[in-house]
Amino acid sequence: MQHNLISQQRAAVYQWFSQLLFRELSEQQLASLEKEENLTWIASLAAIPGVSSDVKNFERSLARVLRRESRQLELAADFASLFLIAPPGGVSPYAGHYPHTTAAEERRQMNVLLVEQGLAPRENEPSDHIAVQLALMARRVAKEEEVSAQYYFLHHHIMCWAPLLRESCLQRDAEGFYPEAVSVIVSFMREDEQYLESLLMDDFYLSSQR
């Protein structure tokens, strides 16, 4: 029961940040972000070891965004200037643009993985977009796939480039809403990676004792 609850909570984090980073937020989404239950949920992430500082920075950035007079238009401009302009002017949100792989190879692998999960690329978005990868991780966690499969995907498809994405975002805009959001999810994934590693070690120990 406890393991199932943890899986639900982990999946919720991956899915929430996937939706946040997929495209420009609408006014309806911004209105939802300022609701008490959502603000409380965001604040609760600070209880995760290694994530507290980034969550606090993200909360301050979100508060600034929500106070803007033309908040939806200004935040959409922030998103476009960060993610929709090709590097070096902007920051690529695509795994295939980072040194560990190529766009063709990463998208080929991601397309296979999406089909295996009964999913498809979101609205023709290339399948190596960070939001698509986070959504796929959310799906794997929610289905309580084997820990080894979750770990392999997180380690070999996301964490091999997400820290570089965060670094590039923070270099562009150290206190911006989207860079702070990327910081939170990358810190969370680092902790989640360690959590999965600990589960794998426990399984290995139990197997060796049989």
N, CA, C and O of each residue as an XYZ file, in Angstrom:
840
protein
N       0.833     -1.207      0.000
C       0.000      0.000      0.000
C       0.865      1.254      0.000
O       0.622      2.189     -0.762
N       1.877      1.262      0.864
C       2.769      2.412      0.939
C       3.515      2.610     -0.375
O       3.680      3.738     -0.840
N       3.969      1.493     -0.979
C       4.684      1.581     -2.254
C       3.781      2.152     -3.335
O       4.230      2.947     -4.160
N       2.501      1.753     -3.339
C       1.545      2.248     -4.327
C       1.341      3.747     -4.170
O       1.264      4.466     -5.166
N       1.254      4.225     -2.942
C       1.075      5.659     -2.686
C       2.285      6.444     -3.170
O       2.135      7.499     -3.786
N       3.479      5.938     -2.896
C       4.702      6.609     -3.345
C       4.736      6.671     -4.865
O       5.128      7.692     -5.430
N       4.335      5.604     -5.531
C       4.308      5.586     -6.997
C       3.351      6.640     -7.533
O       3.668      7.337     -8.497
N       2.188      6.758     -6.917
C       1.215      7.763     -7.340
C       1.786      9.174     -7.183
O       1.612     10.023     -8.057
N       2.459      9.412     -6.078
C       3.036     10.736     -5.823
C       4.158     11.039     -6.803
O       4.264     12.159     -7.302
N       4.990     10.054     -7.077
C       6.087     10.249     -8.033
C       5.538     10.521     -9.426
O       5.998     11.429    -10.119
N       4.555      9.733     -9.828
C       3.955      9.922    -11.149
C       3.345     11.307    -11.284
O       3.435     11.931    -12.341
N       2.724     11.789    -10.212
C       2.086     13.114    -10.247
C       3.111     14.218    -10.491
O       2.838     15.178    -11.211
N       4.286     14.078     -9.893
C       5.336     15.093    -10.081
C       5.799     15.105    -11.538
O       5.901     16.166    -12.153
N       6.075     13.932    -12.079
C       6.518     13.861    -13.474
C       5.456     14.422    -14.421
O       5.780     15.170    -15.343
N       4.199     14.065    -14.199
C       3.134     14.518    -15.086
C       2.928     16.024    -14.985
O       2.698     16.690    -15.994
N       3.009     16.562    -13.771
C       2.780     17.995    -13.568
C       3.837     18.816    -14.303
O       3.505     19.793    -14.973
N       5.083     18.435    -14.185
C       6.142     19.186    -14.850
C       6.143     18.944    -16.358
O       6.563     19.810    -17.125
N       5.682     17.791    -16.778
C       5.529     17.552    -18.213
C       4.557     18.547    -18.815
O       4.833     19.144    -19.856
N       3.418     18.727    -18.158
C       2.417     19.670    -18.657
C       2.922     21.110    -18.590
O       2.611     21.927    -19.457
N       3.698     21.411    -17.560
C       4.210     22.771    -17.391
C       5.195     23.149    -18.488
O       5.241     24.303    -18.915
N       5.988     22.176    -18.948
C       7.066     22.471    -19.892
C       6.704     22.161    -21.344
O       7.523     22.359    -22.241
N       5.494     21.681    -21.577
C       5.119     21.254    -22.918
C       4.935     22.428    -23.872
O       5.417     22.397    -25.004
N       4.243     23.451    -23.416
C       3.972     24.604    -24.274
C       3.640     25.813    -23.401
O       3.586     25.711    -22.175
N       3.419     26.956    -24.045
C       3.054     28.154    -23.301
C       1.784     27.904    -22.488
O       0.851     27.257    -22.965
N       1.754     28.420    -21.260
C       0.593     28.226    -20.404
C      -0.528     29.187    -20.789
O      -0.282     30.338    -21.150
N      -1.750     28.699    -20.707
C      -2.920     29.541    -20.981
C      -3.288     30.309    -19.714
O      -2.779     30.020    -18.631
N      -4.172     31.283    -19.861
C      -4.644     32.027    -18.696
C      -5.387     31.093    -17.743
O      -5.312     31.261    -16.526
N      -6.100     30.114    -18.289
C      -6.809     29.143    -17.459
C      -5.829     28.334    -16.614
O      -6.088     28.064    -15.442
N      -4.707     27.949    -17.214
C      -3.698     27.202    -16.461
C      -3.052     28.061    -15.385
O      -2.762     27.581    -14.289
N      -2.827     29.331    -15.700
C      -2.249     30.234    -14.701
C      -3.219     30.440    -13.540
O      -2.812     30.493    -12.380
N      -4.511     30.555    -13.867
C      -5.514     30.707    -12.809
C      -5.535     29.472    -11.911
O      -5.733     29.580    -10.701
N      -5.330     28.306    -12.507
C      -5.284     27.071    -11.725
C      -4.052     27.049    -10.823
O      -4.112     26.568     -9.691
N      -2.936     27.572    -11.332
C      -1.695     27.570    -10.556
C      -1.811     28.391     -9.275
O      -1.130     28.095     -8.293
N      -2.660     29.416     -9.268
C      -2.744     30.255     -8.080
C      -3.806     29.781     -7.093
O      -4.024     30.420     -6.064
N      -4.468     28.663     -7.399
C      -5.420     28.097     -6.452
C      -4.673     27.524     -5.254
O      -3.544     27.049     -5.376
N      -5.313     27.577     -4.117
C      -4.665     27.186     -2.862
C      -4.162     25.739     -2.897
O      -3.068     25.445     -2.414
N      -4.972     24.834     -3.475
C      -4.560     23.431     -3.470
C      -3.293     23.194     -4.297
O      -2.459     22.356     -3.956
N      -3.169     23.962     -5.403
C      -1.968     23.819     -6.230
C      -0.754     24.442     -5.556
O       0.340     23.880     -5.602
N      -0.939     25.588     -4.935
C       0.162     26.230     -4.226
C       0.627     25.353     -3.058
O       1.820     25.264     -2.771
N      -0.327     24.713     -2.396
C       0.013     23.818     -1.294
C       0.781     22.602     -1.806
O       1.738     22.151     -1.177
N       0.347     22.071     -2.966
C       1.033     20.907     -3.533
C       2.470     21.257     -3.915
O       3.392     20.486     -3.647
N       2.658     22.418     -4.538
C       4.006     22.854     -4.909
C       4.878     22.988     -3.658
O       6.022     22.534     -3.634
N       4.320     23.620     -2.618
C       5.072     23.798     -1.370
C       5.446     22.452     -0.757
O       6.500     22.323     -0.135
N       4.579     21.447     -0.931
C       4.849     20.131     -0.340
C       6.079     19.464     -0.943
O       6.683     18.595     -0.313
N       6.453     19.859     -2.151
C       7.623     19.267     -2.796
C       8.908     19.598     -2.040
O       9.911     18.896     -2.165
N       8.868     20.677     -1.253
C      10.046     21.071     -0.487
C      10.426     20.031      0.555
O      11.545     20.045      1.069
N       9.498     19.126      0.872
C       9.788     18.086      1.860
C      10.663     16.978      1.284
O      11.185     16.150      2.030
N      10.826     16.957     -0.034
C      11.654     15.935     -0.672
C      13.123     16.305     -0.465
O      13.528     17.422     -0.786
N      13.918     15.386      0.062
C      15.342     15.698      0.290
C      16.022     16.179     -0.989
O      15.827     15.603     -2.060
N      16.819     17.237     -0.868
C      17.587     17.724     -2.005
C      16.823     18.617     -2.964
O      17.383     19.053     -3.970
N      15.546     18.904     -2.677
C      14.715     19.672     -3.607
C      14.254     20.991     -2.988
O      13.813     21.891     -3.702
N      14.352     21.107     -1.679
C      13.759     22.231     -0.945
C      14.175     23.605     -1.488
O      13.321     24.454     -1.743
N      15.474     23.822     -1.665
C      15.960     25.128     -2.118
C      15.400     25.499     -3.487
O      14.991     26.640     -3.706
N      15.382     24.542     -4.402
C      14.861     24.816     -5.742
C      13.365     25.091     -5.711
O      12.874     25.931     -6.466
N      12.636     24.394     -4.846
C      11.199     24.628     -4.730
C      10.934     26.050     -4.226
O      10.047     26.733     -4.738
N      11.687     26.492     -3.241
C      11.512     27.844     -2.711
C      11.764     28.894     -3.792
O      11.022     29.871     -3.900
N      12.810     28.690     -4.590
C      13.096     29.626     -5.680
C      11.970     29.623     -6.710
O      11.588     30.673     -7.227
N      11.441     28.429     -7.006
C      10.348     28.321     -7.963
C       9.094     29.012     -7.438
O       8.385     29.670     -8.199
N       8.819     28.869     -6.161
C       7.651     29.528     -5.564
C       7.760     31.052     -5.697
O       6.778     31.722     -6.018
N       8.946     31.590     -5.452
C       9.130     33.037     -5.581
C       8.951     33.477     -7.034
O       8.346     34.515     -7.304
N       9.477     32.685     -7.966
C       9.335     33.017     -9.382
C       7.871     32.944     -9.809
O       7.398     33.801    -10.555
N       7.160     31.933     -9.342
C       5.734     31.805     -9.661
C       4.946     32.991     -9.115
O       4.061     33.514     -9.790
N       5.265     33.412     -7.901
C       4.561     34.561     -7.307
C       4.773     35.813     -8.159
O       3.845     36.599     -8.350
N       5.988     35.998     -8.668
C       6.256     37.160     -9.531
C       5.454     37.080    -10.823
O       4.909     38.078    -11.295
N       5.392     35.870    -11.390
C       4.649     35.676    -12.634
C       3.169     35.992    -12.436
O       2.562     36.669    -13.266
N       2.593     35.511    -11.351
C       1.162     35.688    -11.117
C       0.790     37.144    -10.855
O      -0.367     37.530    -11.022
N       1.766     37.951    -10.448
C       1.503     39.376    -10.186
C       1.617     40.236    -11.441
O       1.234     41.405    -11.414
N       2.127     39.690    -12.526
C       2.299     40.480    -13.737
C       0.948     40.949    -14.289
O      -0.055     40.241    -14.207
N       0.951     42.146    -14.845
C      -0.301     42.708    -15.382
C      -0.776     41.921    -16.598
O      -1.961     41.608    -16.712
N       0.134     41.605    -17.497
C      -0.201     40.801    -18.681
C       0.502     39.461    -18.562
O       1.327     39.104    -19.402
N       0.174     38.734    -17.526
C       0.966     37.572    -17.135
C       0.993     36.478    -18.199
O       2.040     35.871    -18.425
N      -0.124     36.219    -18.849
C      -0.119     35.129    -19.825
C       0.756     35.468    -21.027
O       1.539     34.639    -21.491
N       0.615     36.693    -21.524
C       1.406     37.104    -22.684
C       2.890     37.183    -22.347
O       3.734     36.766    -23.141
N       3.206     37.712    -21.182
C       4.608     37.850    -20.794
C       5.260     36.496    -20.548
O       6.417     36.285    -20.912
N       4.511     35.568    -19.922
C       5.077     34.252    -19.677
C       5.226     33.473    -20.984
O       6.180     32.715    -21.153
N       4.288     33.661    -21.898
C       4.402     33.022    -23.214
C       5.643     33.524    -23.938
O       6.326     32.757    -24.616
N       5.934     34.813    -23.793
C       7.136     35.383    -24.399
C       8.387     34.792    -23.757
O       9.378     34.533    -24.439
N       8.337     34.578    -22.434
C       9.461     33.949    -21.743
C       9.707     32.537    -22.283
O      10.848     32.144    -22.529
N       8.627     31.791    -22.461
C       8.729     30.427    -22.973
C       9.328     30.424    -24.376
O      10.228     29.643    -24.683
N       8.808     31.314    -25.220
C       9.266     31.370    -26.609
C      10.737     31.759    -26.698
O      11.491     31.161    -27.465
N      11.146     32.752    -25.923
C      12.532     33.211    -25.999
C      13.504     32.175    -25.454
O      14.674     32.158    -25.835
N      13.020     31.303    -24.554
C      13.900     30.297    -23.968
C      13.939     29.021    -24.806
O      15.014     28.498    -25.098
N      12.754     28.519    -25.194
C      12.681     27.191    -25.803
C      12.386     27.168    -27.301
O      12.623     26.152    -27.956
N      11.882     28.248    -27.845
C      11.476     28.216    -29.252
C      12.482     28.890    -30.184
O      12.277     28.939    -31.396
N      13.552     29.399    -29.621
C      14.635     29.975    -30.417
C      15.802     28.989    -30.396
O      16.211     28.518    -29.335
N      16.327     28.687    -31.565
C      17.411     27.712    -31.653
C      18.653     28.206    -30.915
O      18.935     29.405    -30.911
N      19.400     27.290    -30.289
C      20.666     27.678    -29.657
C      21.613     28.280    -30.697
O      21.552     27.902    -31.867
N      22.483     29.204    -30.297
C      22.770     29.602    -28.911
C      21.852     30.683    -28.358
O      21.968     31.048    -27.188
N      20.938     31.205    -29.184
C      20.031     32.231    -28.675
C      19.077     31.688    -27.634
O      18.771     32.360    -26.649
N      18.605     30.462    -27.854
C      17.697     29.812    -26.924
C      18.291     28.528    -26.389
O      19.479     28.260    -26.569
N      17.466     27.737    -25.734
C      17.894     26.470    -25.132
C      17.045     25.352    -25.722
O      15.817     25.437    -25.709
N      17.673     24.324    -26.230
C      16.923     23.224    -26.836
C      16.306     22.321    -25.770
O      17.009     21.868    -24.866
N      14.991     22.051    -25.865
C      14.344     21.119    -24.945
C      14.316     19.686    -25.481
O      13.564     18.845    -24.986
N      15.152     19.412    -26.509
C      15.162     18.108    -27.160
C      16.423     17.320    -26.801
O      17.540     17.816    -26.949
N      16.228     16.092    -26.331
C      17.358     15.254    -25.927
C      18.341     15.039    -27.064
O      19.551     14.983    -26.841
N      17.823     14.917    -28.292
C      18.663     14.625    -29.437
C      19.627     15.721    -29.825
O      20.481     15.518    -30.688
N      19.505     16.893    -29.195
C      20.410     18.000    -29.490
C      21.572     18.067    -28.502
O      22.347     19.023    -28.513
N      21.690     17.047    -27.649
C      22.743     17.032    -26.639
C      23.770     15.944    -26.977
O      23.473     15.034    -27.751
N      24.975     16.034    -26.402
C      26.108     15.223    -26.877
C      25.955     13.710    -26.769
O      26.649     12.982    -27.479
N      25.073     13.212    -25.905
C      25.016     11.770    -25.661
C      24.383     10.984    -26.801
O      24.486      9.758    -26.827
N      23.729     11.663    -27.745
C      23.006     10.951    -28.797
C      22.829     11.871    -29.996
O      23.453     12.928    -30.079
N      21.965     11.454    -30.928
C      21.586     12.300    -32.065
C      20.069     12.402    -32.082
O      19.379     11.577    -31.484
N      19.556     13.407    -32.763
C      18.109     13.581    -32.829
C      17.436     12.366    -33.452
O      16.415     11.893    -32.951
N      18.002     11.862    -34.540
C      17.396     10.717    -35.227
C      17.363      9.486    -34.334
O      16.347      8.794    -34.268
N      18.469      9.206    -33.646
C      18.551      8.008    -32.808
C      17.642      8.121    -31.589
O      16.928      7.177    -31.252
N      17.670      9.273    -30.930
C      16.861      9.427    -29.719
C      15.373      9.369    -30.053
O      14.591      8.770    -29.314
N      14.978      9.994    -31.172
C      13.563      9.965    -31.535
C      13.129      8.575    -31.980
O      11.986      8.180    -31.751
N      14.028      7.833    -32.610
C      13.704      6.462    -32.993
C      13.447      5.627    -31.740
O      12.464      4.891    -31.667
N      14.336      5.747    -30.759
C      14.175      4.980    -29.532
C      12.924      5.406    -28.761
O      12.188      4.565    -28.245
N      12.691      6.711    -28.689
C      11.529      7.206    -27.971
C      10.231      6.769    -28.649
O       9.266      6.421    -27.969
N      10.200      6.782    -29.958
C       8.988      6.352    -30.668
C       8.663      4.896    -30.347
O       7.499      4.543    -30.157
N       9.684      4.060    -30.288
C       9.479      2.650    -29.928
C       8.934      2.536    -28.506
O       8.004      1.770    -28.254
N       9.511      3.293    -27.585
C       9.086      3.235    -26.189
C       7.657      3.755    -26.022
O       6.886      3.216    -25.227
N       7.307      4.796    -26.768
C       5.950      5.335    -26.699
C       4.931      4.318    -27.196
O       3.880      4.136    -26.583
N       5.241      3.662    -28.297
C       4.338      2.644    -28.832
C       4.153      1.505    -27.832
O       3.044      0.999    -27.663
N       5.229      1.106    -27.177
C       5.157      0.044    -26.170
C       4.200      0.408    -25.044
O       3.562     -0.467    -24.458
N       4.102      1.693    -24.744
C       3.224      2.162    -23.668
C       1.835      2.556    -24.175
O       0.999      3.024    -23.402
N       1.593      2.367    -25.462
C       0.302      2.744    -26.025
C       0.124      4.238    -26.155
O      -0.997      4.747    -26.138
N       1.244      4.945    -26.286
C       1.217      6.396    -26.403
C       1.695      6.811    -27.787
O       2.194      5.993    -28.559
N       1.537      8.084    -28.083
C       2.028      8.646    -29.338
C       2.605     10.022    -29.040
O       2.220     10.647    -28.053
N       3.531     10.510    -29.882
C       4.059     11.865    -29.683
C       2.919     12.872    -29.564
O       1.920     12.768    -30.274
N       3.066     13.831    -28.680
C       2.000     14.775    -28.366
C       1.875     15.844    -29.443
O       2.762     16.679    -29.620
N       0.747     15.800    -30.162
C       0.438     16.826    -31.150
C       1.618     17.100    -32.085
O       1.997     18.248    -32.318
N       2.177     16.030    -32.602
C       3.280     16.106    -33.567
C       4.571     16.675    -32.976
O       5.501     16.983    -33.722
N       4.643     16.818    -31.662
C       5.881     17.271    -31.035
C       6.917     16.149    -31.147
O       6.600     14.997    -30.850
N       8.151     16.460    -31.570
C       9.190     15.422    -31.610
C       9.270     14.680    -30.282
O       9.190     15.289    -29.216
N       9.426     13.376    -30.353
C       9.291     12.533    -29.167
C      10.435     12.651    -28.170
O      10.359     12.082    -27.080
N      11.500     13.382    -28.521
C      12.593     13.545    -27.554
C      12.486     14.855    -26.778
O      13.437     15.257    -26.107
N      11.329     15.524    -26.866
C      11.099     16.739    -26.075
C      11.066     16.360    -24.598
O      10.560     15.295    -24.245
N      11.598     17.217    -23.735
C      11.658     16.934    -22.312
C      10.271     16.631    -21.745
O      10.133     15.767    -20.878
N       9.234     17.340    -22.230
C       7.884     17.116    -21.724
C       7.369     15.734    -22.090
O       6.674     15.104    -21.292
N       7.696     15.256    -23.278
C       7.282     13.919    -23.706
C       7.993     12.862    -22.871
O       7.382     11.879    -22.453
N       9.272     13.065    -22.630
C      10.016     12.106    -21.813
C       9.488     12.067    -20.381
O       9.398     10.996    -19.781
N       9.140     13.232    -19.832
C       8.585     13.261    -18.479
C       7.229     12.574    -18.436
O       6.923     11.870    -17.474
N       6.409     12.771    -19.473
C       5.104     12.116    -19.526
C       5.257     10.600    -19.607
O       4.484      9.858    -19.001
N       6.252     10.150    -20.355
C       6.493      8.717    -20.461
C       6.984      8.147    -19.138
O       6.608      7.039    -18.756
N       7.819      8.901    -18.441
C       8.270      8.452    -17.122
C       7.085      8.386    -16.161
O       6.978      7.449    -15.369
N       6.200      9.371    -16.228
C       5.003      9.365    -15.378
C       4.174      8.115    -15.635
O       3.666      7.494    -14.701
N       4.041      7.754    -16.902
C       3.266      6.571    -17.272
C       3.916      5.303    -16.705
O       3.223      4.438    -16.170
N       5.224      5.193    -16.819
C       5.926      4.019    -16.309
C       5.768      3.902    -14.789
O       5.544      2.813    -14.261
N       5.887      5.029    -14.103
C       5.767      5.017    -12.642
C       4.343      4.663    -12.233
O       4.137      3.842    -11.338
N       3.357      5.283    -12.889
C       1.954      5.044    -12.547
C       1.571      3.580    -12.745
O       0.754      3.037    -12.001
N       2.167      2.950    -13.754
C       1.886      1.540    -14.019
C       2.706      0.611    -13.124
O       2.570     -0.612    -13.181
N       3.559      1.218    -12.298
C       4.432      0.459    -11.401
C       5.223     -0.600    -12.165
O       5.252     -1.777    -11.806
N       5.857     -0.130    -13.228
C       6.743     -1.020    -13.981
C       7.892     -1.498    -13.091
O       8.135     -0.956    -12.013
N       8.571     -2.501    -13.560
C       9.741     -2.992    -12.825
C      10.685     -1.830    -12.506
O      10.913     -0.946    -13.332
N      11.220     -1.858    -11.300
C      12.127     -0.788    -10.875
C      13.300     -0.659    -11.840
O      13.731      0.453    -12.146
N      13.809     -1.762    -12.311
C      14.954     -1.725    -13.226
C      14.606     -0.998    -14.525
O      15.443     -0.285    -15.078
N      13.368     -1.174    -15.020
C      12.937     -0.497    -16.249
C      12.787      0.996    -16.018
O      13.176      1.807    -16.859
N      12.218      1.355    -14.872
C      12.090      2.782    -14.531
C      13.468      3.415    -14.425
O      13.714      4.492    -14.968
N      14.350      2.742    -13.730
C      15.697      3.296    -13.534
C      16.419      3.441    -14.865
O      17.046      4.469    -15.119
N      16.338      2.433    -15.709
C      17.045      2.482    -16.990
C      16.562      3.665    -17.824
O      17.373      4.395    -18.393
N      15.257      3.855    -17.897
C      14.737      4.959    -18.708
C      15.157      6.307    -18.122
O      15.606      7.193    -18.850
N      15.010      6.455    -16.810
C      15.372      7.723    -16.177
C      16.857      8.018    -16.357
O      17.241      9.143    -16.676
N      17.681      7.007    -16.153
C      19.133      7.202    -16.186
C      19.652      7.403    -17.610
O      20.473      8.289    -17.849
N      19.184      6.594    -18.550
C      19.751      6.580    -19.900
C      19.039      7.496    -20.897
O      19.591      7.802    -21.954
N      17.825      7.935    -20.575
C      17.101      8.782    -21.522
C      16.837     10.201    -21.018
O      16.592     11.101    -21.822
N      16.883     10.415    -19.708
C      16.594     11.772    -19.207
C      17.775     12.373    -18.446
O      18.231     13.467    -18.777
N      18.267     11.671    -17.440
C      19.300     12.264    -16.612
C      20.651     12.381    -17.308
O      21.553     13.041    -16.792
N      20.803     11.757    -18.462
C      22.043     11.904    -19.216
C      22.132     13.271    -19.897
O      23.195     13.639    -20.396
N      21.022     14.033    -19.925
C      21.070     15.352    -20.570
C      20.311     16.440    -19.813
O      20.580     17.624    -20.017
N      19.372     16.068    -18.947
C      18.582     17.076    -18.240
C      19.424     18.043    -17.405
O      19.099     19.230    -17.368
N      20.497     17.592    -16.729
C      21.326     18.567    -16.011
C      21.955     19.606    -16.935
O      22.135     20.755    -16.531
N      22.293     19.224    -18.171
C      22.813     20.193    -19.144
C      21.732     21.170    -19.557
O      22.002     22.354    -19.759
N      20.504     20.677    -19.683
C      19.371     21.558    -19.983
C      19.199     22.587    -18.873
O      19.028     23.776    -19.141
N      19.244     22.127    -17.627
C      19.102     23.050    -16.502
C      20.216     24.092    -16.504
O      19.958     25.281    -16.320
N      21.435     23.652    -16.709
C      22.567     24.580    -16.711
C      22.395     25.656    -17.775
O      22.651     26.833    -17.522
N      21.963     25.252    -18.965
C      21.774     26.211    -20.056
C      20.642     27.175    -19.739
O      20.745     28.369    -20.020
N      19.558     26.664    -19.154
C      18.430     27.527    -18.798
C      18.838     28.573    -17.769
O      18.498     29.749    -17.902
N      19.565     28.143    -16.748
C      19.968     29.061    -15.685
C      20.982     30.090    -16.186
O      21.011     31.220    -15.697
N      21.804     29.711    -17.146
C      22.728     30.672    -17.738
C      21.978     31.760    -18.497
O      22.398     32.917    -18.522
N      20.873     31.381    -19.109
C      20.065     32.342    -19.851
C      19.286     33.262    -18.931
O      19.191     34.464    -19.182
N      18.717     32.694    -17.845
C      17.815     33.470    -16.982
C      17.807     32.825    -15.597
O      16.993     31.945    -15.314
N      18.712     33.268    -14.749
C      18.956     32.587    -13.471
C      17.741     32.554    -12.552
O      17.623     31.640    -11.736
N      16.823     33.533    -12.661
C      15.681     33.573    -11.760
C      14.356     33.475    -12.509
O      13.307     33.790    -11.948
N      14.388     33.046    -13.755
C      13.173     32.964    -14.556
C      12.284     31.806    -14.155
O      12.739     30.840    -13.542
N      11.017     31.911    -14.504
C      10.032     30.899    -14.143
C      10.387     29.527    -14.711
O      10.391     28.539    -13.976
N      10.680     29.454    -15.992
C      10.962     28.160    -16.606
C      12.310     27.571    -16.176
O      12.385     26.369    -15.921
N      13.370     28.369    -16.089
C      14.607     27.811    -15.545
C      14.441     27.276    -14.121
O      15.012     26.242    -13.772
N      13.656     27.985    -13.297
C      13.429     27.512    -11.930
C      12.612     26.222    -11.948
O      12.854     25.330    -11.135
N      11.649     26.113    -12.863
C      10.854     24.884    -12.978
C      11.746     23.716    -13.390
O      11.635     22.621    -12.838
N      12.623     23.948    -14.353
C      13.544     22.900    -14.795
C      14.458     22.489    -13.637
O      14.765     21.308    -13.478
N      14.886     23.444    -12.845
C      15.738     23.135    -11.696
C      15.034     22.199    -10.722
O      15.635     21.254    -10.211
N      13.748     22.469    -10.468
C      13.001     21.621     -9.533
C      12.898     20.194    -10.051
O      13.184     19.246     -9.320
N      12.490     20.033    -11.308
C      12.289     18.676    -11.813
C      13.609     17.924    -11.938
O      13.643     16.712    -11.723
N      14.694     18.612    -12.280
C      15.985     17.920    -12.365
C      16.455     17.492    -10.971
O      16.973     16.389    -10.799
N      16.275     18.356     -9.990
C      16.639     17.978     -8.619
C      15.786     16.811     -8.147
O      16.282     15.890     -7.499
N      14.492     16.856     -8.476
C      13.606     15.752     -8.109
C      14.056     14.452     -8.776
O      14.085     13.401     -8.136
N      14.405     14.524    -10.052
C      14.817     13.318    -10.764
C      16.116     12.746    -10.197
O      16.302     11.529    -10.163
N      17.000     13.616     -9.760
C      18.238     13.127     -9.140
C      17.916     12.342     -7.867
O      18.493     11.285     -7.613
N      16.987     12.875     -7.075
C      16.575     12.163     -5.863
C      15.835     10.872     -6.219
O      16.015      9.846     -5.562
N      15.013     10.927     -7.247
C      14.258      9.753     -7.658
C      15.193      8.665     -8.188
O      14.971      7.475     -7.965
N      16.215      9.083     -8.876
C      17.216      8.134     -9.384
C      17.880      7.406     -8.219
O      18.078      6.192     -8.267
N      18.217      8.151     -7.181
C      18.832      7.534     -6.006
C      17.842      6.606     -5.292
O      18.224      5.555     -4.776
N      16.570      7.009     -5.272
C      15.530      6.169     -4.660
C      15.424      4.842     -5.397
O      15.368      3.784     -4.771
N      15.395      4.895     -6.727
C      15.308      3.674     -7.526
C      16.556      2.810     -7.342
O      16.468      1.584     -7.284
N      17.710      3.458     -7.252
C      18.944      2.713     -7.008
C      18.864      1.956     -5.680
O      19.304      0.811     -5.583
N      18.306      2.598     -4.673
C      18.205      1.951     -3.355
C      17.267      0.751     -3.420
O      17.519     -0.268     -2.777
N      16.185      0.864     -4.191
C      15.269     -0.263     -4.362
C      15.959     -1.420     -5.079
O      15.778     -2.586     -4.726
N      16.746     -1.079     -6.084
C      17.477     -2.121     -6.818
C      18.480     -2.825     -5.911
O      18.646     -4.043     -5.976
N      19.138     -2.050     -5.072
C      20.100     -2.649     -4.146
C      19.391     -3.552     -3.136
O      19.896     -4.619     -2.788
N      18.220     -3.118     -2.668
C      17.445     -3.944     -1.733
C      17.051     -5.266     -2.392
O      17.155     -6.336     -1.793
N      16.590     -5.159     -3.658
C      16.206     -6.373     -4.383
C      17.402     -7.309     -4.557
O      17.285     -8.526     -4.410
N      18.540     -6.722     -4.869
C      19.748     -7.524     -5.052
C      20.140     -8.220     -3.746
O      20.518     -9.391     -3.748
N      20.046     -7.489     -2.636
C      20.412     -8.061     -1.346
C      19.481     -9.208     -0.986
O      19.923    -10.265     -0.535
N      18.150     -8.981     -1.195
C      17.192    -10.025     -0.867
C      17.398    -11.264     -1.721
O      17.274    -12.391     -1.242
N      17.716    -11.039     -3.001
C      17.945    -12.169     -3.902
C      19.171    -12.965     -3.482
O      19.189    -14.192     -3.575
N      20.193    -12.260     -3.020
C      21.444    -12.935     -2.628
C      21.292    -13.725     -1.339
O      22.096    -14.610     -1.045
N      20.236    -13.393     -0.555
C      20.024    -14.090      0.717
C      19.182    -15.348      0.569
O      19.043    -16.127      1.512
N      18.619    -15.541     -0.622
C      17.752    -16.710     -0.827
C      18.567    -17.972     -1.075
O      17.997    -19.047     -1.267
